[in-house]
Amino acid sequence: MALSLEQVLQGAGNHVEMLRNSLIGAYVYPVVAPEFHNWRSEQWAWQHSAVLFDQSHHMVELSIRGRDALKLISDTAINSMQGFAPNKAKQYVPTTPYGHVIGDGILFYLAEGDLLYVGRAPAANWLMFHAETGGYDVTIVKDDRSPSRPMGKPVERTHWRFQIQGPNAWAIIEKLHGGPLEQLKFFNMSEMRIAGRKIRTLRHGMSGAPGLEIWGPYAEQDEIRHAILEAGKEFGIVPCGSRAYPSNTLESGWIPSPLPAIYTGDKLKPYRAWLGADSYEATGAIGGSFVSDDIEDYYLNPWELGYGSFVKFDHDFHGREALEALNPTEQRRKVTLAWNGEDLAKIQASLFDGSETPYKFFDLPLANYASSSYDRVVDAGGRTVGLSMFSGYSFNEKAALSLATIDHEIPVGTELRVVWGEPDGGTRKTTVEPHRQIEVRAVVSPAPYSKVARETYHQGWRTERA
């Protein structure tokens, strides 16, 4: 019986074949109800009134404490830690020794020697591995994401975590606080009061307009949630369900789930031996029309994912030498692809045509059907020029969109094609039905796609600006 990812890979043969046929099922945003109103109204609210995002369940939290807490972060991040201090937050991006991205998350600098990581499993696992094996004077306490399918059992977390976002967000925030509240600089932290309780805050802008991420003890979540929704009634606040929530990134431009680039390389063998056979990395699924026998063809560097401005060579970190050898101007770049509506209509209409096998189902508002999505982006000659990695529909933009990485020389406005659906009728994934492929016309567009997000996000946050 395999006990580690390394043992799983040794017994599996081809790594790509294993991950493309994973039976893990759909990626679930747990616990939070799918819809409170309807997903169209919930999407509309984050651009036109206000929305309450509940982020309490789908992310890992790591409490990182000790004398070497910041050193652990610096040694494993492409980001510079200069100026990083208590009451600030930072997007954390680690790479392998070979310069490929593992994942990302958000770091909250709570106090000296006290940091909190919030994000997906791959970056959390990388941090825990180095904390255990790197000789750091740190203590890590993990609060794992809630079960995808709790099957009616109670769910407990250390913290509730909400965001109040949208153009009316700040009016709601000041009403809750009982008076004016300073709009701090982006990703700075402070405190406010809600229902008589002191709440930690992070200045954010997930939907473009000024907003806050807030958190506190899990036992208080119902009280705080009720207070926010009551205060927000006059401002049109809408609670956002787990169906609409992840589609926000289609407008804001963050690629959430690239494949963690850890399946090959002798330098990573100890890490693969440390990761369990039940880990995210061992059980996750690759989906999409891009197929290669070499798993390294799925690996991505920071520039390809829009993290190029984060790369700072003012410190030593895993992957520095490999990244120094790259020419940033020659790397693929992150874009949004705006899909052709007529082609999308063909996909949906095929469900009602009994004469042929339908095209791959395009779910709304999010069409992803694997942990990591990799669809071929081709030019007029059929040459693969990029990868489409996160697909869905924006009611605000009235468009199907995907986040992609494409060859650097292709300008905005170019029409390409996304190959939608897997070859040969599909893989054994439980999320894949028998289907046929279709090439969907798609126009290269900016990332972020949403004008309000593009013009108001802090420099570097989900953008390629330095």
Salt bridges, closest charged atoms under 4 A:
GLU6 OE1 - ARG272 NE 2.62
GLU35 OE2 - ARG40 NH1 3.94
GLU35 OE1 - ARG243 NH1 3.45
GLU61 OE1 - HIS159 ND1 2.74
GLU61 OE2 - ARG161 NH2 3.06
ASP75 OD2 - LYS71 NZ 3.19
ASP114 OD1 - ARG65 NE 3.27
ASP137 OD2 - ARG67 NE 3.58
ASP143 OD2 - ARG157 NE 2.94
ASP144 OD2 - LYS142 NZ 3.77
GLU191 OE1 - LYS198 NZ 3.97
GLU213 OE2 - ARG161 NH1 2.95
GLU220 OE2 - ARG197 NH1 3.18
GLU223 OE1 - ARG197 NE 2.85
GLU230 OE2 - LYS233 NZ 3.04
GLU234 OE2 - LYS175 NZ 2.67
ASP314 OD1 - HIS315 ND1 2.82
ASP316 OD1 - ARG320 NH1 3.29
GLU324 OE2 - ARG320 NE 3.14
GLU342 OE1 - ARG441 NH2 3.53
ASP343 OD2 - ARG441 NE 2.98
GLU356 OE2 - ARG436 NH2 3.57
ASP379 OD2 - ARG383 NE 3.21
ASP407 OD1 - ARG332 NE 2.88
ASP407 OD2 - ARG383 NH1 3.54
GLU409 OE1 - HIS408 NE2 3.50
GLU422 OE2 - ARG20 NH2 3.82
GLU422 OE2 - LYS429 NZ 2.67
GLU433 OE1 - LYS360 NZ 3.07
GLU439 OE1 - ARG417 NE 3.97
